[in-house]
Amino acid sequence: LDRRLVNALLEDGRASLRWIGEDLNGSVTTVSNNIADLEDQGIIQGYAPIVDYGELGYDVTAVIQLKVEGSSLPDITDRLQSHKHMVSVYEVTGDHDIFAIGKFTDTDHMNEQIKELLIDPDIKESNTSVVLNTVSEHAQFDLDY
C-alpha cells in the first residue's frame, strides 16, 4: 500500500485523500494514516510545486565540479547547499568531490555567483559546464510493488 500511495502522490501531489482512497480501494483514514507514517519515516519529505526556472528568467543552468581539501568537504557542501541558486549538491566519487547544479539568469550572473563561491582556498580545482539543452529534469519514477 505504501508504494501505491507514493505512486499516487507522484502522479498528483495535490490529490485528495478521498480520491487516493477510492483509487487504491482504501478508506480515507487508512490513506491518511499511511501517508502520515511515510512522512514520519522521512520517505515523503514534503510537497512542493515543480518550478520551470527558465520561464522565470533563469536561462542558464550550470554543472559545477569541485575538488576540495578532504577535511573541508562538509563546510563547502553546507555553503553550496545554502546558496540560493544551487538546486542540487552531491558528494561524489571519481575525479571530483562535489557536483553542484545551479540556475542563473545569464552567464554574467553565473560567473559572478561562481566566483564568490570559489574564493575558498580549500577548493583545489573547479570545472563549470553550461547546460545547452535540458532533456529531462525533476524526473521521479513510480515504485514497483
Secondary structure, 3 states (H helix, E strand, C coil): CHHHHHHHHHHCCCCCHHHHHHHCCCCHHHHHHHHHHHHHCCCCCCCCCCCCHHHHCCCEEEEEEEEECHHHHHHHHHHHHHCCCEEEEEECCCCCCEEEEEEECCHHHHHHHHHHHCCCCCEEEEEEEECCCCCCCCCCCCCCC
